[in-house]
Amino acid sequence: MSAIRQQAIEIIERMPEEKIYDIVNLLQKMEDKAETPKQNSPTEAQIAFQKLKKYRKEGAADRDYKAELYTALEEKYERLIRLKNYV
């Protein structure tokens, strides 16, 4: 047994019975709080992340941004390109 546990036991043994009830309640509350994160229920951050995942577009990493930009510029300035070819 560790020294701190031994010290806690000695303190509890010196206490009157009425106060031990309060100590037991306090220890149970502390134990419940310590077990809460270990449960499999998702945290608020995990829930928020799951909600955001539905807005994520699949295959976004497979896009060729340079080609898309070139195509968009060609479409926008198609008239200027034709005029340049006629001059």
Helices and strands as residue ranges (DSSP letters): H 3-14, H 17-35, G 36-38, H 44-53, G 60-62, H 65-76, H 78-86
